[in-house]
Amino acid sequence: MVASKQTAFALWITGLPASGKSTLTTALKTELARRGIDIAVLESDNLRKILTPHPRYDEAEREIFYQQMAYIGALLVEHGVPVIFDATANLRVYRSRARDQIQRFLEIYVDSPASVCTARDPKGIYRQAQEGGTATVPGVQALYEPPETADLIVHGDRENPVAAAQRVAELLEAKGYIRRI
């Protein structure tokens, strides 16, 4: 089912690398599909392959990348497509720009301790950072600014992703972005 413009909104799911953002996104996509909502997921690793095929992960490159990502999300929402941004976006300004462009916008913070993220490390980036193979990991060498006023906080280290996705859906209902079921 294609969403109407009246149901279009954006969720930015942020948190440290390996905090549980993608796990929450997957559970949320399933929860919203159960409610008849088809949502586009803008996942930073996949978009980087297209928008910055040789990423440096420095602040200049991140600035451009997150501007592009926010623009794509705003364009989709403008055309009636709900969006999930699955991206660390280590600086608040990156997420704030998206909020400024998208009227119906929520920021979801997946809060997980750095020690948990390091232990998970599915892509090996924390190991690479520790070994000196990269110098750009948010929360290690690069600054990560958690939201000051997240619309919802999910505890990625101890909260069930399905239950967390239901909490996000309840927030969407409370805001009037989706219908109650």
Residue pairs with C-beta under 8 A, 6 or more apart in sequence:
1 36
1 37
1 38
2 38
2 80
2 81
3 37
3 38
3 39
3 80
3 81
3 82
4 80
5 78
5 79
5 80
6 80
7 37
7 80
7 82
7 177
7 178
8 76
8 77
8 78
8 79
8 80
8 81
8 82
8 83
8 104
9 77
9 82
9 83
9 102
9 104
9 105
9 106
9 172
9 175
9 177
9 178
10 73
10 74
10 77
10 82
10 83
10 84
10 85
10 98
10 102
10 104
10 105
10 106
11 28
11 83
11 84
11 85
11 105
11 106
11 107
11 108
11 168
11 172
12 85
12 87
12 89
12 95
12 98
12 99
12 105
12 106
12 107
12 108
13 21
13 24
13 25
13 28
13 84
13 85
13 86
13 87
13 108
13 110
14 21
14 87
14 88
14 89
14 95
14 107
14 108
14 109
14 110
14 146
14 147
15 21
15 88
15 109
15 110
15 111
15 112
15 146
15 156
16 88
16 112
16 114
16 117
16 138
16 139
16 144
17 88
17 117
17 123
17 125
17 126
17 137
17 138
17 139
18 112
18 116
18 117
18 118
18 120
18 121
18 122
18 123
18 125
18 126
19 110
19 111
19 112
19 116
19 117
19 156
20 110
20 112
20 154
20 156
20 157
20 161
21 86
21 87
21 88
21 110
21 156
22 43
22 86
23 156
23 161
24 108
24 110
24 154
24 156
24 161
24 164
24 165
24 168
25 41
25 43
25 84
25 86
26 161
27 161
27 162
27 164
27 165
28 39
28 84
28 165
28 168
28 169
29 39
29 41
29 84
30 162
30 165
31 162
31 165
31 166
31 168
31 169
32 38
32 39
32 82
32 169
32 178
33 39
35 169
35 178
35 179
35 181
37 82
37 178
38 82
39 81
39 82
39 83
39 84
40 76
40 81
40 82
40 83
40 84
41 83
41 84
41 86
42 69
42 72
42 73
42 76
42 83
42 84
42 85
42 86
42 87
43 86
43 87
44 65
44 69
44 85
44 86
44 87
44 88
44 89
47 65
47 68
47 69
47 72
48 55
48 65
51 65
51 68
51 69
52 61
52 64
52 65
55 61
55 65
56 136
57 134
57 136
57 142
58 136
59 91
59 142
62 90
62 91
62 94
63 94
66 87
66 89
66 94
66 97
66 98
67 94
67 97
69 85
69 87
69 89
69 98
70 85
70 94
70 97
70 98
70 101
70 102
71 101
73 83
73 85
73 98
73 101
73 102
74 98
74 101
74 102
76 82
76 83
77 83
77 102
77 104
85 98
88 138
88 144
89 95
90 138
90 139
90 142
90 143
90 144
90 145
91 143
91 145
92 145
92 147
92 148
95 107
95 147
98 105
99 105
99 107
104 175
104 177
106 151
106 152
106 171
106 172
106 175
106 177
107 147
107 150
107 151
108 150
108 151
108 152
108 153
108 154
108 168
109 146
109 147
109 150
109 152
109 153
109 154
110 154
110 156
111 146
111 153
111 154
111 155
111 156
111 157
112 155
112 156
112 157
113 157
114 139
114 140
116 156
116 157
117 126
117 139
118 126
121 127
125 134
125 137
126 137
126 140
128 134
128 137
129 135
129 137
129 140
129 141
134 141
135 141
136 142
138 144
151 171
152 167
152 168
152 171
154 164
154 167
154 168
169 178
172 178
173 179
173 180
